[in-house]
C-alpha cells in the first residue's frame, strides 16, 4: 500500500485495513486491503488469480456495491450521519481510497481474450458478502472507520485540512 500511496496524500490512518476470507464450498478466497488518504482521488487495483484485471469485473462490482452499504450501516449505528435520510455515496466513500481487491478461484471466467475483466457472478456475490460483513467484525468505535465516515459526510476538503486522530 505504501507504494500505491506514495504519490497521493498523507494517509488519514497509518494502518492498512485488511481482511481475508475464504469460501471452501465454492473454492473462492478474497483478500482486500484499504487505506484512505487526504487526496480526493481513488485508486482501486483488482486481481483474479494474480492476473491484474484492469477493467475490473464482478469482484470489483461486488466490492463497490458493498462498501458504501457497509459504511452507511456502520455510520448509522454509530450516529455519524447528520440526518436520518443522509447516506454516504460511492463517491464519498471512495474519496482518497486506495484499495487492492484480490480473488483466487478454481475456474475463473474472463471476458475477452485479454483477460482484463473477470466474469464470475458467484465471486462478485462472495466479495460483496465479505465487504459488507467486515465493518461488523471491525473493533467497535474504530477511529479509522469513524474517520472515513466523517470525511464522507462533509464536503471535499483540501489535503491540508484532513487530519484524524489515530
The 8 nearest C-alpha neighbors of each residue, nearest first, counted from 0:
[[1, 3, 2, 4, 15, 34, 97, 32],
 [0, 2, 4, 3, 5, 15, 6, 10],
 [1, 3, 5, 0, 4, 6, 7, 97],
 [2, 4, 0, 1, 5, 97, 6, 7],
 [5, 3, 7, 1, 2, 6, 0, 97],
 [4, 6, 2, 7, 3, 1, 8, 0],
 [7, 5, 4, 8, 3, 2, 9, 1],
 [6, 8, 4, 5, 38, 9, 36, 37],
 [9, 7, 37, 38, 36, 10, 158, 6],
 [8, 10, 36, 37, 11, 7, 38, 158],
 [11, 9, 36, 12, 35, 13, 37, 8],
 [12, 10, 36, 163, 35, 162, 37, 9],
 [13, 11, 10, 14, 143, 165, 35, 34],
 [12, 14, 10, 11, 15, 165, 34, 143],
 [15, 13, 12, 16, 34, 143, 10, 17],
 [14, 16, 34, 33, 17, 32, 13, 12],
 [17, 15, 33, 32, 34, 14, 18, 31],
 [18, 16, 32, 31, 15, 33, 19, 30],
 [17, 19, 31, 30, 32, 20, 16, 133],
 [18, 20, 30, 29, 31, 21, 17, 28],
 [21, 19, 29, 28, 30, 18, 22, 129],
 [22, 20, 28, 27, 23, 29, 19, 26],
 [21, 23, 27, 24, 26, 25, 28, 20],
 [22, 24, 26, 25, 21, 27, 28, 20],
 [25, 23, 22, 26, 27, 21, 28, 104],
 [24, 26, 23, 27, 22, 121, 104, 105],
 [27, 25, 23, 24, 22, 104, 105, 28],
 [28, 26, 104, 22, 25, 103, 21, 23],
 [29, 27, 21, 103, 102, 20, 22, 104],
 [28, 30, 102, 20, 19, 101, 21, 31],
 [29, 31, 19, 101, 18, 100, 102, 20],
 [30, 32, 100, 18, 99, 17, 101, 19],
 [31, 33, 17, 99, 98, 16, 15, 18],
 [34, 32, 98, 16, 15, 97, 17, 31],
 [33, 35, 15, 97, 96, 16, 98, 36],
 [36, 34, 96, 95, 10, 11, 97, 33],
 [35, 37, 10, 95, 11, 9, 8, 38],
 [36, 38, 158, 8, 9, 161, 95, 10],
 [39, 37, 8, 95, 36, 40, 158, 7],
 [38, 40, 95, 94, 37, 41, 155, 156],
 [41, 39, 95, 38, 94, 42, 96, 93],
 [42, 40, 96, 95, 93, 94, 97, 43],
 [41, 43, 97, 96, 98, 44, 40, 95],
 [44, 42, 98, 97, 99, 45, 41, 100],
 [45, 43, 99, 98, 100, 42, 46, 53],
 [44, 46, 100, 52, 101, 99, 51, 55],
 [45, 47, 51, 101, 50, 52, 49, 100],
 [46, 48, 102, 50, 49, 103, 101, 51],
 [47, 49, 103, 50, 102, 46, 104, 101],
 [48, 50, 47, 46, 51, 101, 103, 102],
 [51, 49, 47, 46, 48, 52, 115, 114],
 [52, 50, 46, 53, 45, 49, 115, 47],
 [51, 53, 115, 55, 116, 46, 54, 45],
 [54, 52, 115, 55, 51, 116, 45, 44],
 [53, 55, 116, 52, 115, 56, 117, 45],
 [56, 54, 116, 52, 59, 53, 45, 117],
 [55, 57, 117, 116, 59, 58, 118, 60],
 [56, 58, 123, 60, 59, 118, 119, 61],
 [59, 57, 123, 61, 60, 56, 122, 126],
 [58, 60, 62, 61, 55, 57, 56, 63],
 [59, 61, 57, 63, 62, 58, 64, 56],
 [62, 60, 127, 123, 64, 58, 59, 126],
 [61, 63, 59, 60, 65, 127, 64, 126],
 [64, 62, 60, 66, 65, 61, 59, 67],
 [65, 63, 61, 62, 66, 60, 127, 67],
 [64, 66, 127, 131, 68, 62, 63, 67],
 [65, 67, 69, 63, 68, 62, 64, 130],
 [68, 66, 70, 69, 89, 65, 71, 92],
 [69, 67, 71, 65, 66, 70, 72, 131],
 [70, 68, 131, 66, 72, 71, 67, 65],
 [69, 71, 73, 67, 72, 68, 74, 66],
 [70, 72, 74, 68, 73, 69, 87, 86],
 [73, 71, 69, 75, 70, 74, 68, 76],
 [72, 74, 70, 76, 71, 75, 77, 69],
 [75, 73, 79, 71, 77, 76, 72, 78],
 [76, 74, 78, 72, 77, 73, 71, 80],
 [75, 77, 73, 74, 78, 72, 79, 71],
 [76, 78, 74, 75, 79, 73, 140, 145],
 [79, 77, 75, 76, 80, 74, 81, 73],
 [80, 78, 74, 77, 75, 81, 149, 148],
 [79, 81, 82, 78, 74, 75, 85, 152],
 [80, 82, 79, 85, 83, 152, 78, 84],
 [83, 81, 85, 84, 80, 86, 79, 78],
 [82, 84, 85, 81, 80, 75, 86, 78],
 [85, 83, 82, 86, 81, 80, 75, 87],
 [86, 84, 82, 83, 80, 81, 87, 152],
 [87, 85, 71, 88, 84, 80, 152, 83],
 [86, 88, 91, 71, 151, 67, 152, 92],
 [89, 87, 91, 90, 67, 92, 86, 151],
 [88, 90, 92, 91, 67, 93, 87, 63],
 [89, 91, 93, 88, 92, 94, 87, 151],
 [90, 92, 151, 88, 94, 93, 89, 87],
 [91, 93, 89, 90, 94, 151, 67, 88],
 [94, 92, 90, 96, 91, 41, 89, 95],
 [93, 95, 39, 91, 96, 92, 40, 41],
 [94, 96, 39, 38, 36, 40, 35, 41],
 [97, 95, 35, 41, 93, 94, 34, 42],
 [96, 98, 42, 34, 43, 33, 41, 35],
 [99, 97, 33, 43, 32, 44, 96, 42],
 [98, 100, 44, 32, 31, 45, 43, 101],
 [101, 99, 45, 31, 30, 46, 44, 98],
 [102, 100, 46, 30, 45, 29, 47, 31],
 [103, 101, 29, 47, 28, 48, 46, 30],
 [102, 104, 48, 28, 27, 47, 29, 101],
 [103, 105, 27, 106, 26, 107, 102, 48],
 [106, 104, 26, 107, 103, 27, 25, 48],
 [105, 107, 104, 108, 26, 119, 103, 27],
 [108, 106, 104, 105, 109, 119, 117, 47],
 [107, 109, 118, 119, 117, 106, 110, 114],
 [110, 108, 117, 114, 118, 116, 107, 111],
 [109, 111, 116, 118, 114, 117, 108, 112],
 [112, 110, 113, 114, 109, 116, 115, 117],
 [111, 113, 114, 110, 109, 115, 116, 108],
 [112, 114, 115, 111, 110, 116, 109, 52],
 [115, 113, 109, 112, 116, 111, 110, 52],
 [114, 116, 52, 53, 54, 113, 51, 117],
 [117, 115, 56, 54, 55, 52, 110, 109],
 [116, 118, 56, 109, 57, 108, 119, 110],
 [119, 117, 109, 108, 57, 56, 110, 120],
 [120, 118, 122, 121, 57, 108, 117, 123],
 [119, 121, 123, 122, 57, 124, 118, 58],
 [122, 120, 124, 123, 119, 125, 25, 57],
 [123, 121, 125, 120, 119, 124, 58, 126],
 [124, 122, 58, 57, 61, 120, 126, 125],
 [123, 125, 127, 121, 122, 126, 61, 120],
 [124, 126, 128, 122, 127, 123, 121, 129],
 [127, 125, 129, 123, 128, 61, 124, 62],
 [126, 128, 61, 124, 65, 125, 130, 62],
 [129, 127, 125, 131, 126, 130, 132, 124],
 [130, 128, 126, 132, 131, 127, 133, 125],
 [131, 129, 133, 127, 132, 128, 65, 126],
 [130, 132, 69, 65, 128, 129, 133, 127],
 [133, 131, 129, 130, 135, 134, 128, 136],
 [132, 134, 136, 130, 135, 131, 129, 137],
 [135, 133, 137, 136, 132, 69, 73, 131],
 [134, 136, 133, 137, 132, 73, 138, 131],
 [137, 135, 133, 134, 138, 132, 139, 131],
 [136, 138, 134, 135, 133, 139, 141, 144],
 [137, 139, 141, 136, 140, 135, 134, 142],
 [140, 138, 141, 137, 135, 136, 134, 142],
 [139, 141, 142, 138, 145, 77, 144, 137],
 [140, 142, 139, 143, 144, 138, 145, 137],
 [141, 143, 145, 144, 146, 140, 165, 164],
 [144, 142, 146, 141, 145, 12, 147, 165],
 [145, 143, 147, 146, 141, 142, 148, 140],
 [144, 146, 142, 148, 143, 147, 141, 149],
 [147, 145, 149, 143, 144, 148, 142, 150],
 [146, 148, 150, 144, 149, 145, 151, 143],
 [149, 147, 145, 151, 146, 150, 74, 144],
 [150, 148, 146, 152, 151, 147, 145, 79],
 [149, 151, 147, 148, 152, 153, 146, 91],
 [150, 152, 91, 148, 149, 153, 92, 87],
 [153, 151, 149, 150, 148, 87, 80, 154],
 [152, 154, 151, 150, 155, 149, 156, 91],
 [153, 155, 156, 152, 151, 150, 91, 157],
 [156, 154, 153, 157, 39, 150, 151, 94],
 [157, 155, 154, 160, 158, 161, 39, 159],
 [156, 158, 159, 160, 155, 161, 37, 38],
 [159, 157, 37, 160, 38, 161, 156, 8],
 [158, 160, 157, 161, 37, 162, 156, 8],
 [161, 159, 157, 158, 162, 156, 37, 163],
 [162, 160, 159, 37, 158, 156, 163, 157],
 [161, 163, 11, 160, 164, 37, 159, 158],
 [164, 162, 11, 146, 165, 161, 12, 142],
 [163, 165, 162, 142, 146, 12, 11, 143],
 [164, 163, 12, 142, 143, 13, 11, 162]]
